[in-house]
Amino acid sequence: MTTNQELFDTARELMPGGVNSPVRAFGSVGGTPTFMVAADGPYLTDAEGTQYVDLVGSWGPALLGHKHPAVIKAVHDAVDAGLGFGTSHPSEARLAELVRGRVPGGQMIRMVSTGTEATMTAIRLARGVTDRNIVVKFAGCYHGHSDGLLAAAGSGVATLGLPGSAGVTEAQASETIVVEYNDRAALEAVFAEHGERIAAVITEATPANMGVVVPEEGFNAFIREITQRHGALMIFDEVMTGFRITEAGYWGASGRVEGWEPDLFTFGKVIGGGLPTAALAGRREIMEHLAPTGPVYHAGTLSGNPVAMAAGVATLEHATAGVYAHVDEKAQIVADALTAALDAAGVDHTLQKVGSLFSVAFGTSATGVHNYAHAQAQETFRYGPFFHAMLDAGVYLPPSVFEAWFLSSAHDDAAIGRILDALPGAAKAAAQA
Ligand code: PMP
């Protein structure tokens, strides 16, 4: 048997940090990353044969759990027909129809391969449509790693404590304005000064890359109103929330808000069912600015790949109201148990939750966590011991306190039971940190 440590030693020789995406390196929690070799239902198995209850869900796609039989069969069938044609094919429109059927305002869809590509293309489109340059984003929101969107970004950028990224030019940075989340006055001030130059405001429908942060009542609607007032577009990034959050309707977070729609949506994760697919969507008159009908260029060798489309179609076809009810219920059970365990161990914390997406922030009860400044001020040092206690008890959490926990329809009573059994010990470890 090759151990996780041996695999990590080899990987570090060959890949920066031993990884292909930074948070996987366990930098903020310490210790040796687990090298997974199999995934089934709610479980992951590592190279040493240890099984874990998985609360990462491939960082979101695994809404139905791992290896859902219908998804696997659809993928097998697609593979049997060929890995890709480099042409149009029928299942692209099938996935597009499934997205449009659940997304008011998503009249037309363009498939891409990653969430990064979806937001990058949405921004190019917004600039092309408005003929303006500036993009406004919120501190702590993560929209992938395209140059202009790395300023004050969440996810791995937050985990590593970086202000942004080296390699992003001043010119690119100067066209991104960063505003504190949930701060209407700051957004008003930015529009008062730069309103005529702002192409778009991009926001996570519910921020979940600085931990989960709940949009204050009416905040998303305010973004809609102020962008409309100034002729800018609103890009609603639902890469994380899309087809996962169920507050009203069962397709995404913007379903929570009645009476308005963003101009553009971005999706990823769940719509690819575990394979590389993401998308942007919006009204016809905006989307038709994309090539070949319009002048804004986007293309991709693997865009709309048939194997990825098959995984997405099967996933959305099986993402029924019953699935969402199950995921919501289990998320509530785990979130309640987490709070109870931390309370019992005397660990000050805030439980941040919207729908089935939640995360914990230590030492924040005095302020709550309403923005990135609050998220950054938390006692991050408690998370490493907490994480490792859970790992030792057979539960795989996100290896960063700035990430949300993901449940799936495969998390049955046995899997949930293992999580609940592990929490008290982990809470004690957090208390002693
Ligand atoms: N937007 C949001 C809201 C995300 O959470 C992520 C990834 N976690 C992305 C964009 C980027 O997606 P990808 O990692 O597929 O490039």
Boltz pocket constraint, residues with backbone or C-beta under 6 A from the ligand:
constraints:
  - pocket:
      binder: B
      contacts: [[A, 59], [A, 113], [A, 114], [A, 115], [A, 116], [A, 117], [A, 119], [A, 142], [A, 143], [A, 144], [A, 145], [A, 155], [A, 204], [A, 209], [A, 237], [A, 238], [A, 239], [A, 240], [A, 268], [A, 269], [A, 278]]
      max_distance: 6.0
